[in-house]
Amino acid sequence: MSILKADEITAATTNSTLTLTGAGTGKLRLGDANLQWPDADGSSSGDVLQTNASGVLSFATPAGGGAWTMIGTQVASNSATLTQTGLDSTYDTYAIGLSDIIPATDQQACFLLVGDSSGIDTGSTDYSYHVGRMRAQYSTYDATNSTGNSQIYLVDQVGNNTGEGLGAMLFLVRPGDGTAVPMITGTVMIVDYLGMNRGGTLCATRTAVITLDRIQIKFGSGNITSGRMTVWGISHA
């Protein structure tokens, strides 16, 4: 067996130092870099040396285009609203994830709003939407819509008993400074106040072109007891 002994190995750049520490400790510490080798095909992208939960080393291809970068995450704690700022022209598409959202008041509708540096928009005709709705206990479908509203309807009758709540995956398909009106699409899922599965698909707009920099959710009445809203920017390259 070959043994490599070194006090320190320093990379050519100052921001990626590999250090072997302490005689006999067997530790390898990385700064802000990965261990990387050329691919078998000789390309310069390289493979990254990584470990799994058991500490087993393996090679993996580094993440490429289309990576999701977290803009921010908001955790509810009996909160009136959850608002995430920091959206801008960096990304052309943003993802909005709602997970384990529980209303303080039973049987509530949930709404989505957007805004700019002046705040959240709540004008009586600021939003247009169409939401297709389905229920586990029925084989039929229905919908609700509006061409002028003060908020975007996501779903109603969200429950707060054990096992009930709301989740959603939505997408803002326009950069913050886009030339089209802000467009939002995605799916919503709840367990309602009767313990039934319900959900639907959303297509909605902010009816004016704004420099959008924030997203907000809230219930029709009462606070958000718990849950999380996370927003990611999706890279196109």
Secondary structure, 3 states (H helix, E strand, C coil): CCCCCCCCEECCCCCCEEEEECCCCCEEEECCCCCEECCCCCCCCCEEEEECCCCCEEEECCCCCCCEEEEEEEEEEEECCEEEECCCCCCCEEEEEEEEEEECCCCEEEEEEEEECCEECCCCCCEEEEEEEEECCCCCEEEEEEEEECCEEEEEEECCCCCCEEEEEEEECCCCCCCCCCEEEEEEEEEECCCCEEEEEEEEEECCCCCCCEEEEEECCCCEEEEEEEEEEECCC
